[in-house]
Amino acid sequence: MGSLTALEKLVPVVLAFGCGALLARRKTVSADSSRAFADYAFLFAVPCYLFGNIYSSDLGALFDWRAILAYATTAALAVLAVGALAGLRGVRDPRGVALRIMAGVQVNTAYFAVPVFITLFGDAAPVFPVLLFQVCVLTLVVVCVMELGGPAGGRAAGPGGRTPLRAVGASLVTPVVLACNAGILLNLLAVHVPKAALDAFSFVGASASPVALFALGLHLGGIGIGIRGTTREEIALIGFKCVVFPLMAWAVCGAVFGVGGDWLRYLVLIAAMPAPQNLFLFAQRYDIGVDMSAALVIKSSVAALFLLPLWMQWAVHVG
């Protein structure tokens, strides 16, 4: 893939995202409808895409354990770095630290990484292992800290006094995780899925990328972005997420673990994705850092979109 070809592949990303933002700003399409588009993508289209592709994939090639271990090590180092920086800034509430770690280390997979990888490479398979690691490890740790780190024994913040076990269970039964696990299980058991069903999953899954990016554009266009109100902490977290974390992935995965070729490019590009939308949902649920979380999701998404051509140029150079 040449430099010009790589940049050309970003045109659909900018078109879907930019049109959503423009239509919301002009009030041609209500920004409130972004929730419906996002729900369609997250609850239906993305799971269909993930199931069909994982079921049809070569799991031996899909789950490169050295690459996954390298990314997990990078994430662990990043967790320590963000946690230490939060402590130096005087953040003492464990939930506040967990929220900042989530902003600096976790990536927006379903709404950003999957559609971007589909557009750039025609396949989002490299995102699947990271998605599972993120949900089954990083998110579970954050959930437990949120549940146990609050007042009154850690239950006051959770709706209805949810226990950590229930919170963990809830994260594991999201449609995206269920689709991944179902695809892996049926693939390993060599269960025959009719071609008509796979074609149906493919048909619906093809809409995941443009709809997710359009929904994100609607959401950001409706809320607007106040650059002047950006705090130093927000700038630091966005810089860490969109620049430092992918550079750490490059160094740790490439130099320490010897990951190279396509997998090194994939892992660095995944690390360069913005903070996840779940950051804002967690902040709302546990009533901590709501305004900061909303700002980080929005601004890191815009920063990641602007930096994506640079990371693509890097990927071409490495290739």
C-alpha positions in Angstrom: 0.0 0.0 0.0 1.6 3.3 -1.1 1.4 6.5 0.8 -1.2 8.0 -1.6 -3.3 4.9 -1.5 -3.2 4.8 2.3 -4.4 8.4 2.5 -7.1 7.7 -0.2 -8.5 4.9 2.0 -9.2 7.5 4.7 -11.6 9.3 2.5 -14.6 7.1 3.4 -13.8 7.5 7.1 -13.7 11.3 6.8 -16.8 11.3 4.6 -19.0 9.2 7.0 -17.7 11.0 10.1 -17.7 14.5 8.6 -21.2 14.2 7.1 -22.6 13.2 10.4 -21.0 16.1 12.1 -22.1 18.6 9.4 -25.7 17.4 9.4 -25.9 17.6 13.1 -24.4 21.1 13.2 -26.9 22.3 10.5 -29.7 20.5 12.4 -30.6 18.6 9.2 -30.5 15.4 11.2 -31.1 15.6 15.0 -28.0 14.9 17.0 -30.2 12.9 19.4 -30.7 10.3 16.7 -27.0 9.4 17.1 -28.0 7.1 19.9 -30.3 5.1 17.6 -27.6 4.8 14.9 -25.0 3.9 17.6 -27.3 1.3 19.1 -27.9 -0.3 15.7 -24.1 -0.5 15.1 -23.1 -1.7 18.6 -26.1 -4.1 19.3 -26.6 -5.5 15.8 -24.3 -4.6 12.9 -20.9 -4.9 14.6 -21.8 -8.2 16.4 -22.9 -9.6 13.0 -19.7 -8.5 11.4 -17.6 -10.0 14.2 -19.3 -13.3 14.4 -19.2 -13.9 10.6 -15.5 -13.0 10.3 -14.3 -14.8 13.4 -16.2 -17.9 12.4 -14.6 -17.9 9.0 -11.1 -17.0 10.1 -8.0 -19.1 10.7 -7.9 -18.7 14.5 -4.2 -19.8 14.5 -3.4 -16.7 12.5 -5.9 -14.5 14.1 -4.7 -15.1 17.7 -1.0 -14.4 17.5 -0.1 -15.0 21.1 3.2 -13.2 21.0 1.5 -10.1 19.6 -1.3 -10.3 22.1 1.2 -10.8 25.0 3.2 -7.8 23.7 0.1 -5.6 23.5 -1.0 -6.7 27.0 2.5 -5.9 28.4 2.3 -2.5 26.7 -1.1 -1.9 28.3 0.1 -2.9 31.7 3.0 -0.5 31.5 0.6 2.2 30.3 -1.7 1.5 33.3 1.2 2.0 35.7 2.3 5.2 34.0 -1.2 6.8 34.0 -1.8 5.7 37.5 1.5 7.2 38.7 0.8 10.5 36.9 -2.7 10.6 38.4 -1.2 10.1 41.9 1.4 12.9 41.2 -1.5 15.2 40.3 -3.1 14.5 43.7 -5.9 12.1 42.6 -6.6 9.9 45.6 -10.0 8.4 44.8 -9.4 4.9 43.3 -12.4 5.4 41.0 -10.8 8.7 39.6 -7.5 6.9 39.0 -9.4 4.0 37.2 -11.3 6.5 35.1 -8.1 8.2 34.0 -6.4 4.8 33.2 -9.4 3.8 31.1 -9.1 7.1 29.2 -5.4 6.7 28.6 -5.1 3.0 27.9 -8.4 1.6 26.5 -9.4 2.2 22.9 -12.6 2.7 21.1 -12.9 -0.6 19.3 -16.5 -1.1 18.2 -17.2 2.5 17.1 -13.8 3.5 15.8 -11.2 0.8 15.4 -13.5 -1.7 13.7 -14.9 0.7 11.0 -11.4 2.3 10.4 -9.8 -1.2 10.0 -12.6 -2.3 7.6 -12.1 0.8 5.5 -8.3 0.7 5.5 -7.6 -3.0 5.3 -11.0 -4.5 4.3 -10.8 -6.6 7.5 -11.1 -5.8 11.2 -9.9 -9.3 12.3 -6.7 -7.8 14.0 -9.0 -5.8 16.3 -10.8 -8.9 17.7 -8.0 -10.2 20.1 -7.5 -6.7 21.5 -11.2 -6.2 21.9 -11.5 -9.4 23.9 -8.5 -8.6 26.0 -9.8 -5.1 26.7 -13.3 -6.3 27.7 -12.3 -9.4 29.6 -9.3 -7.9 31.5 -9.1 -4.1 31.4 -12.8 -3.4 31.7 -13.3 -5.9 34.4 -10.6 -4.4 36.5 -12.1 -0.9 36.1 -15.6 -2.2 37.0 -14.3 -3.9 40.1 -12.4 -0.7 41.2 -15.6 1.4 40.5 -17.8 -1.0 42.5 -15.4 -1.4 45.4 -13.8 2.0 45.5 -16.9 4.0 46.2 -18.5 5.1 49.5 -20.6 2.8 51.7 -18.7 -0.4 50.9 -18.4 0.4 47.2 -22.1 -0.1 46.4 -23.5 3.4 46.6 -22.4 4.3 43.1 -23.7 1.3 41.3 -27.3 1.1 40.3 -29.3 -0.9 42.7 -26.2 -1.8 44.7 -24.8 -4.1 42.0 -22.1 -6.4 43.2 -18.7 -6.8 41.4 -19.7 -10.2 40.3 -22.9 -9.0 38.6 -21.0 -6.1 37.0 -18.4 -8.5 35.6 -21.2 -10.7 34.3 -22.9 -7.8 32.6 -19.7 -6.8 30.7 -19.3 -10.4 29.5 -22.8 -10.7 28.0 -22.6 -7.6 25.8 -23.5 -8.4 22.2 -20.0 -7.7 20.9 -18.3 -10.1 23.4 -21.0 -12.7 22.9 -20.6 -12.5 19.1 -16.8 -12.9 19.4 -17.1 -15.9 21.8 -19.8 -17.6 19.7 -17.7 -17.2 16.5 -14.6 -18.7 18.3 -16.6 -21.6 19.8 -18.4 -22.6 16.6 -15.1 -22.3 14.7 -13.2 -24.5 17.2 -16.1 -27.1 17.2 -16.3 -27.0 13.4 -20.0 -26.5 13.6 -21.5 -25.9 10.2 -23.3 -22.6 9.8 -25.4 -22.4 6.6 -24.0 -20.1 3.8 -27.3 -18.2 3.7 -26.8 -17.3 7.4 -23.2 -16.2 6.9 -24.3 -14.1 3.9 -27.0 -12.5 6.0 -24.4 -11.7 8.7 -22.1 -10.3 6.1 -24.9 -8.1 4.6 -25.8 -6.6 7.9 -22.1 -6.4 9.1 -21.2 -4.4 6.0 -23.2 -1.5 7.4 -21.3 -1.4 10.7 -18.5 0.8 9.5 -20.3 3.7 7.9 -23.2 3.7 10.4 -20.8 3.7 13.4 -18.7 6.5 12.0 -21.9 8.5 11.0 -23.3 8.1 14.5 -20.0 9.3 16.1 -20.1 12.3 13.8 -23.7 13.1 14.7 -22.8 12.9 18.4 -19.8 15.1 18.2 -21.5 17.6 15.8 -24.4 17.9 18.2 -22.3 18.5 21.4 -19.7 20.7 19.8 -16.1 21.0 21.0 -14.9 23.8 23.3 -11.1 23.9 22.7 -10.7 26.9 25.0 -12.0 25.0 27.9 -9.5 22.1 27.6 -7.6 21.6 30.8 -4.0 20.7 31.1 -5.0 17.3 32.4 -7.2 16.6 29.4 -4.4 17.6 27.1 -2.0 15.3 28.9 -4.4 12.3 28.8 -5.3 12.9 25.1 -1.6 13.2 24.2 -0.8 10.0 26.1 -3.7 8.1 24.5 -3.1 9.3 20.9 0.7 9.7 20.8 2.5 8.2 23.8 0.5 4.9 24.0 1.0 4.0 20.3 4.7 4.9 20.5 4.9 2.6 23.6 3.3 -0.2 21.5 5.8 0.3 18.8 8.7 0.1 21.2 7.5 -2.7 23.4 6.0 -4.9 20.7 8.7 -4.3 18.2 11.9 -4.0 20.2 11.2 -6.1 23.2 8.9 -8.9 21.8 10.2 -8.9 18.3 6.7 -8.4 16.7 7.1 -7.2 13.2 5.3 -6.9 9.8 1.6 -6.5 9.7 1.0 -7.3 13.3 3.3 -4.5 14.5 1.4 -2.0 12.2 -1.9 -3.3 13.4 -1.1 -3.0 17.1 0.3 0.5 16.8 -2.7 1.7 14.9 -5.1 0.1 17.4 -3.2 1.8 20.2 -3.7 5.1 18.4 -7.5 4.8 18.5 -9.3 7.3 20.8 -10.7 6.8 24.3 -13.8 4.5 24.4 -17.3 5.8 24.6 -17.7 3.5 27.7 -15.6 6.0 29.5 -18.5 8.5 29.6 -21.0 5.7 30.4 -18.9 4.6 33.4 -18.5 8.2 34.6 -22.3 8.7 34.5 -23.0 5.4 36.1 -20.6 6.0 39.0 -21.1 9.8 39.2 -17.4 10.7 38.9 -15.6 12.9 36.4 -18.6 13.1 34.1 -17.6 16.4 32.4 -14.0 15.4 32.0 -14.9 12.0 30.6 -17.3 13.5 28.0 -14.6 16.0 26.9 -11.9 13.2 26.7 -14.1 11.0 24.5 -15.0 13.8 22.1 -11.6 15.5 21.9 -9.6 12.3 21.7 -11.8 11.1 18.8 -11.1 14.3 16.9 -7.4 14.1 17.7 -7.2 10.5 16.6 -9.0 11.3 13.4 -6.5 14.1 12.6 -3.5 12.0 13.6 -4.7 8.9 11.7 -3.1 10.0 8.3 0.3 10.4 10.1 0.0 6.9 11.7 -0.9 5.5 8.3 2.2 7.2 6.8 4.2 5.5 9.6 2.6 2.2 8.8 3.5 2.5 5.1 7.1 3.5 6.0 7.5 0.5 8.4 6.0 -1.8 5.7 
